[in-house]
Amino acid sequence: MDKLKIAIFGGSGYGGSELLRILLFHGHAEIVLVTANEHAGKLVGEVHKNLFGLTDLRFEKSPENLSGLEDIDFAFFALPHGQALSLIPRLPENVKVIDLSGDFRIDDKDIFKQFYKLEHTADELQKKFVYGLTETNRELIKSANYIANPGCFATAVLLALAPMVKSGLLNGKIIVDAKTGSSGSGAKAAANTHHPQRMNSFYAYKPFQHQHVPEIEQHLKEVGEFANDLIFMTHSLPVSRGIFASCYVETATVSTNEDLKNIYEDFYHDAPFVRLVEGSPDINWVKTTNFCDISFHASGRQIAIFSAIDNLVKGAAGQAVQNMNLMFGLDETYGLKLIGTNP
């Protein structure tokens, strides 16, 4: 097949950087436009030093006339929340889209406003978006033109919980204790991500208010019968990459580790990027990869499920490329057989 002509809107941040790292070496992709208004004219390798000497691409300002991009096959949006809302509706209808922000993840515009503090201005377009958690929505993604890429926390939590929700065994509230590295705060410096502040720090943030809560609840209701109370707490780790989610649930009947193994192996039998591991996952073994490592442990009716991902790859750019592959009839692993480092 011919190479897909790709546009990346917002290429200067960490999400855009990872899209470039992956797509520059994707055999079926040709990046023809990458925008970053503040870096317009600069070589990509000047801004992202890991890509120095590997591409002649230069950042451009976002075109004013997006309707003129008929030659683009695919557009990724790696922009701050709120910006894609006004840009995507201006694209030609033939351009397929994956949005890495939260602009199109929430179906209810009132809930969207509550958590994102923004008015949703694209109601009709919202109806065309498919939630892009590849492992649970694979068939819908294959035929979609618009994908709302999941949030990083949501990806780790949903992959941990979806098999249990599908099993119908859950009873009582669910408690999720999730931790993330500093890159989740974005590439621009801030007081809470400044190295002297972050290196020995550990704290919780956005209790009961994190914007990934409604998308987790919304999608679990699509996976199976879900009416459980969800307590979701996020914490800031003194590392740069990685998410580790600890999920605590209760089942209606006594379960064993073997029961859980059967549930998870059945649910993820065709999921090449989900690895079921013994003991505990470790963010070290998923860094820079598109894998999600999951383990589970039963004690009677009490269940602990642990998951680990790289927040910038499986939690953002890698999953976006995985979805792109499916949308164009490619093997979902194409260009994503990324191996981590040891250590």
N, C-alpha and C positions, 0 to 999 in steps of 0.2 A: 504494500500500500504506500501511497505518497506520504510524505511527512506532514504532520498536522502543523498548521501555522498558529503559533501561540502568542498571545499578548498577556503580559503580567502587569497589572495595575498595582503599584505600591511595591517596588522591588528593593527598597533600601532598608526595610526592617528585617527582623530575624525570619519572619515567615517568608518574605520575598527572597531573602538570601538562600533559604533552604529549597524553595522552588527552583531557583537558578541552579543550585548545586546538583539537584536531581535531574532537571530537564535538559541541562546542557549536554548530558551524556545519555539521554533517552533516545534510542535509535529511531523512534517514530515522531519525534518532536523537533520543530524548528522555532526558536524564539525569535519573533520578528519585531516585537515591541516590548520594552520594559520601561515603565514610568517611575519617576521620582522627581517631583518638581524642584525640590531643594538641591538636587544633584544633577540637574539637567546638563548634558554635555560631557559629563565625566564618564570615563570607562568604568564598567562594572567592577573590574579588578582593582580600581583605585579605592572604591568604597568598601568592597568585600575582599579583603586581602587574601582570603583562602582561595579566591578565584583568579588571583593575579596571574596574567600570562596565559590563561586558559580560554579566554574569549575576547573578541574585539567589540562586543556589544557595548553601547553607550546608553546611559539613562536619558530619557526624553521627558519633556513635559506631557502631561496627559492631553491628548488631542481635544480641541474644543468641539469638533464635529465627530462625535462617536458614531453617528449613523453612516459615516463614510467608510467604516471598517468591514466592508462586505467580504474582503479577502481573508479575514481572520476566521479560523475554524473554532478557536477556543479561547476564552478569556478567564484568567484567574484574577480575583480581587483580594489583595492582601493589605487592605486599607483599614484605618481606624473605624470603629463602629460608627454608623451613620452616613458614611460617604457613598457606599455602594447603593444605598437607597435611591439616590438621585442619578447615579451613573448607569446602572444596569438597564433601566427602562429606555435609555437612549441608544442602546446597541441595536444593530440589525437583528432581525428575528432568527437568522440562520446561524448566529454565533452562539455556541453552547457556553455555559457559564458555571464556574464554581466560585462561590463566595466564602472566604475564610473568616469573615467577621460574623457577628451575631445578628446581622440585619434581617435575615430571612429564616432564622431557626425557629422562631416562635409563631404559631398560627394565630394566637389571640393578641390583637393589637393593644388591648388594655394591659395585659400581662407584660407585653413587650415594653410598653411605656413605663410600667412600674419598675422593671428591673434595669432597663437601659436608659431611662430618663430621656427618651426620644419619642417623637411622634412617628408612627409608621405611615409613610406616604405612598406606599405602593401595594395597596390591598389586592388588586387584581393579579399583579405579578406574583405576589406571595402564594397564591393558589397553585402556581405552576412549579413551585420549588419542592424538591424531594429532599428529605433529611438524609445526609450522606454518611451514615454509619454503615460502612461497607458490609460488615459481617451479618447485619440484621436486615438490611434493605437492598441486598444485591440485585434482585430482579427488577425492582423499581428503578434503581440507579441505571441499569443497562438501557432503559428506554427513556430516560429523563433528558431534558435540555437544560434544566436549571437545578443546581445542587447547593444546598446549604450545608457547608462542611461543619461537622460538630465541633464544639469547644473541646479544649484539651482535657480539662477535668471530666467533662461529660463523656468523652471517649473512654477514659480509664474506668469510670464508674459504671457506665452502661455495659461495657464488655464483661465486667465482673458480675453484674447483677442480672443481665438478660437471661442467662440459662435458668436461674432460679425463678424468675418471674414466669418464664415459659412453662416451667415444671408444675406450677400451680401449688407448690408446697409452702409458700411463704405465709407466715402468720405473725401479726404484730408489727411493730415499728421497725424501720431500717435505720441504722446509724452508720454514717460514712465519715471517716476521718481521712482527709486527703491533703497531701503535701506537694508543693511544687518548687522548682528552682527559679532563680531570679530572671531567667530569660523570658518567663511568662509575662513579665511586666513590660516587655518591649525593649527596643534598642536604644531609645532615648533615655539619658540619665535622669534619675530621680533620687530623692533622699533615701528612700527605702531600698533602692538597689545599688547604692554607692558601696563599693567594696568594703571599706572599713566598718560601715554600718551592718552589712549583710553577712560578713564572713563568720562571725561568731554568734549570729542572732537566730532566734527562733520565736515566731509569734503567729497567732491566729489573726485572720482578717475577714471582713464581710460576714460575720455570723448571721445566719438565717437570711442573708441578703445577696448571696452570690448569684450572678446572672446565669450561671449554668444550672441552677436548681430547676427552673421551669422547663428547660429542654430535656433534662433527665426524666422528670415526671411525665412530660408529654410523650416521650418516646417509649418509656416503659409501658404506658397504656396501649401503645401500638403493638408491643411485643406480646403482651398477654393480659390477663386479668390483674390489674394493679390498682389497689385502693389503699395501700399502706401509707402510714405517716413516714415521711423521709426527713431525717435530721442530717443535714449536710454541712460540714465544717471544713474550712480550708486553712492551711497553714503554709508559712513561708520557710523553705529550707535554705540553709547556707551552701547551696550548690548552684551551678549555672543551668544545668539541664536535667530534666526528669520529673515525672510525677509518680508518686506512690499513693495508692488508695487502699485503705483498710475498711472493709465493709462488714458490718455485723448484723446478722439476720437471725430470725427464729423460724423454725418450721413447725407445721401442725403435728407432725409425727417424728419419731426418732429417726435420725439419719446416720449413716456411717460414711467414712471417707470413700469407701467403695461405691456407695450410692451416688455420692457427689461426682466421683470420677466418671461414672456412667452417664450422668446428666451432662457434664461438660464435654466429654468426648463426643457424645451424640450431637450436641448443639454445634460444636465447632469442627465437625469431621471434615468440612470442606473449606476451612478458614486457614490459609497458608501463613498468615501473620499472627495467629494466636498460638502461643506455646504454653502448654500446661506443665508446670514445673513442680518439683518436690520442695517441701519446706517453705521457702519464701522467695518471691521474685527479688531482684536487685536492680536498681536503676542503672548501675554500671553496665549490666549486660544487655540493656536495650538502648543505651545512648547511641545516637546517630543512626539508628535503625528504624524500620517500620514495624517492629514486633511489639506485641503486647504479651507480657508474661503474666500468667495467672496461677495462683495456688489456692487451695481450699482445705478447710479443716473442720471436722464435725466433733461436737461433744454433746451427744444426746440430741436435743432440739436446737442447740445453739451452734451457729455456723459462722466461721470467719472466712472471708474471701479477700485475697490480696491481689492487687494488679499493679503493674509498672509499665510505663511507656516513656518514650522521649516526647516531651510536650511539643517540640518543634517539627517532629517527623510524623509519627503515628497520630500525634495530637494536632497536626496542622498540615504541613506541606506534603508529607508522605501519603497520608490518607487522601488528600486532594488528588494526587497523581494516581493513586489506586482507583479512585472513582473515575478519573478521566479515562484510564485504560478500559474500564468496563463500558463507559459510554460510547467508546469507539470500537468495541468488539475485540479488544486486545486481552491477552492474559493479564489478570489483575496484578500479577507480580512483576510485570515487565518494567525494567529500569529501577526496581525497588529491592533487588536482592543485596541490600546494604548490610555489611557485616560490622558489628561493633568492635571495640578495641579491648585489649586485655593487658594492663588494667585500664 
